[in-house]
């Protein structure tokens, strides 16, 4: 797990689920800070979001789509044994992994630690994110001075041009999870926390936005 405290948000239509997970996480304040999910993704994004799949039972999943497509947060579905169909829907929408609703404290923290490893597609060993089953290969030269890889620089350039995570994945022939992995590592290297900050950084370092073209 990288240095620093993981910022974790819990999203569920059931307050008891939010309270239960938050209580377990709060006992590990040296490793985790429980935060509210921001109302705008110009605000600080959580490192990890625990997303209760029950939210998909009556909703259209727009909130999950936004988390997957427009943030660099690792999204872990909270799976319910009696509704495997909802987990299937969450996985099909691109969540990074999943943990069971009945997960104990040790399993929960293992999931958070797994999500925070910083592993990227192409690194040695399997993807450590709990429940993850997707990964792609990783392979011009923005940010070389701060250690950006070719792919990280390309992804930042596309973000500055207004592309969504899905659009970047399609254009670069990557999975959405892989795109998000590049975004997270790029954010750390350039010292930003939000998509809008990344756009400002990229423009300041010579990337043209769509508006400038």
C-alpha positions in Angstrom: 0.0 0.0 0.0 1.4 3.4 -0.9 2.2 6.0 1.7 -0.7 8.0 2.9 -4.2 7.3 4.2 -6.8 5.9 1.8 -9.9 8.1 1.4 -12.9 5.8 1.3 -16.5 6.6 0.6 -19.5 4.3 1.1 -22.5 4.5 -1.1 -25.7 2.6 -0.3 -29.4 3.3 -0.3 -29.5 1.7 3.1 -28.1 3.9 6.0 -27.4 0.7 8.1 -24.9 -0.4 5.4 -23.2 2.9 5.3 -23.0 3.0 9.1 -21.7 -0.6 9.4 -18.9 -0.2 6.9 -18.0 3.2 8.2 -17.8 1.9 11.7 -15.4 -0.9 10.7 -13.3 1.5 8.6 -13.1 4.1 11.3 -11.3 1.7 13.6 -8.4 1.9 11.2 -7.9 5.6 11.2 -4.2 5.2 10.7 -4.9 3.6 7.3 -8.3 4.9 6.2 -10.3 8.1 6.3 -14.0 7.8 5.6 -15.3 10.7 3.6 -18.6 11.6 2.0 -19.0 11.0 -1.7 -18.5 14.5 -3.3 -21.6 16.1 -4.9 -19.3 17.3 -7.7 -16.3 15.5 -9.1 -14.4 18.8 -9.2 -14.1 18.1 -5.5 -11.6 15.6 -3.9 -12.3 12.2 -5.3 -12.2 9.2 -2.9 -9.4 6.7 -3.5 -11.9 3.9 -3.0 -15.7 3.8 -3.3 -17.7 0.9 -1.7 -20.8 0.8 -3.9 -23.7 -1.3 -2.6 -25.2 -3.1 -5.6 -28.7 -2.6 -4.0 -28.5 0.9 -5.5 -29.0 -0.8 -8.9 -32.3 -2.5 -7.9 -34.4 0.6 -8.2 -32.0 3.0 -9.9 -30.7 3.4 -13.4 -27.1 3.1 -12.4 -26.2 6.6 -13.6 -24.3 7.3 -10.4 -22.2 4.1 -10.9 -21.6 5.0 -14.5 -20.2 8.4 -13.4 -18.0 6.9 -10.8 -16.6 4.4 -13.3 -16.3 6.7 -16.3 -15.4 10.1 -14.8 -13.3 9.5 -11.8 -10.0 7.8 -10.9 -11.6 6.1 -7.8 -11.3 2.4 -7.4 -14.9 1.2 -7.3 -15.6 -2.0 -5.3 -19.1 -3.4 -5.6 -20.7 -4.6 -2.3 -22.2 -7.9 -3.4 -25.4 -9.4 -2.0 -25.8 -13.2 -2.0 -29.5 -13.1 -2.8 -29.0 -10.7 -5.8 -26.2 -12.0 -8.0 -27.9 -10.3 -10.9 -27.1 -7.0 -9.4 -23.4 -7.8 -9.0 -23.4 -8.9 -12.6 -24.8 -5.6 -13.6 -22.2 -3.7 -11.6 -19.4 -5.8 -13.1 -20.7 -5.2 -16.6 -20.7 -1.4 -15.9 -16.9 -1.6 -15.1 -16.4 -1.8 -11.3 -12.9 -2.7 -10.4 -13.8 -5.6 -8.1 -16.2 -6.7 -5.4 -16.5 -7.7 -1.7 -19.5 -9.4 0.0 -22.0 -7.5 2.1 -21.1 -9.7 5.0 -17.4 -9.1 4.8 -15.7 -9.0 8.1 -13.2 -6.3 9.2 -10.2 -8.2 8.1 -11.6 -9.0 4.7 -12.8 -5.4 4.2 -9.4 -3.9 5.0 -7.7 -6.5 2.7 -9.9 -5.2 0.0 -9.0 -1.6 0.7 -5.3 -2.4 0.8 -5.6 -4.4 -2.4 -7.3 -1.5 -4.2 -4.5 0.9 -3.0 -1.5 -1.1 -4.3 -1.1 1.1 -7.4 -0.7 -2.1 -9.5 -1.1 -1.4 -13.3 -1.8 -3.8 -16.1 1.5 -5.1 -17.3 3.1 -5.2 -13.8 4.4 -8.6 -12.5 1.8 -10.8 -10.9 -2.0 -10.8 -11.1 -4.2 -7.8 -10.6 -4.5 -7.7 -6.8 -7.8 -5.8 -6.6 -10.2 -7.9 -4.7 -12.6 -9.7 -7.1 -11.1 -8.2 -10.2 -11.3 -10.2 -13.3 -10.2 -7.7 -16.0 -6.9 -6.5 -17.1 -5.3 -5.4 -20.4 -1.8 -5.0 -21.7 0.0 -1.7 -21.0 2.2 -0.8 -23.6 4.5 10.0 -27.0 6.0 12.6 -24.4 4.2 14.8 -21.9 5.5 14.8 -18.3 8.7 12.9 -18.9 10.3 15.1 -16.3 8.0 13.8 -13.6 8.2 10.2 -14.7 5.0 9.8 -16.7 5.0 6.7 -18.9 4.0 7.0 -22.6 0.6 5.6 -21.9 0.0 7.9 -18.8 0.9 10.9 -20.9 -1.4 9.9 -23.7 -4.3 9.3 -21.3 -3.8 12.8 -19.7 -3.8 14.4 -23.1 -7.1 12.7 -23.9 -8.6 13.8 -20.6 -7.6 17.4 -21.4 -9.4 17.0 -24.8 -12.6 16.2 -22.9 -12.7 12.4 -23.5 -14.5 10.2 -21.0 -12.9 7.1 -19.5 -15.0 4.9 -21.9 -13.9 7.0 -24.9 -10.3 6.8 -23.9 -10.6 3.0 -23.5 -12.1 2.6 -27.0 -9.6 4.9 -28.6 -6.6 3.3 -27.0 -7.9 -0.3 -27.1 -7.8 -0.7 -23.4 -10.2 -1.7 -20.7 -11.9 1.0 -18.7 -10.2 -0.4 -15.5 -6.8 -0.1 -17.2 -7.5 3.5 -18.2 -8.4 4.3 -14.6 -5.2 2.7 -13.4 -3.2 4.9 -15.7 -5.2 8.0 -14.5 -4.6 7.1 -10.8 -0.8 6.7 -11.2 -0.6 9.8 -13.4 -2.4 11.8 -10.8 0.1 10.8 -8.2 3.0 11.7 -10.4 1.8 15.1 -11.3 0.4 15.9 -7.8 -3.3 16.4 -8.6 -6.5 14.9 -7.2 -9.3 15.7 -9.6 -10.0 15.5 -13.3 -10.3 19.3 -13.6 -6.9 19.7 -11.9 -5.4 17.2 -14.3 -6.8 19.2 -17.3 -5.2 22.4 -15.9 -1.9 20.7 -15.4 -1.9 19.2 -18.9 -2.8 22.6 -20.5 -0.1 24.3 -18.5 2.3 21.7 -19.9 1.4 22.2 -23.5 -1.6 20.0 -24.3 -4.4 21.7 -26.3 -8.0 21.3 -25.3 -10.8 20.8 -27.7 -11.8 24.4 -27.1 -8.4 25.5 -28.3 -8.4 23.5 -31.5 
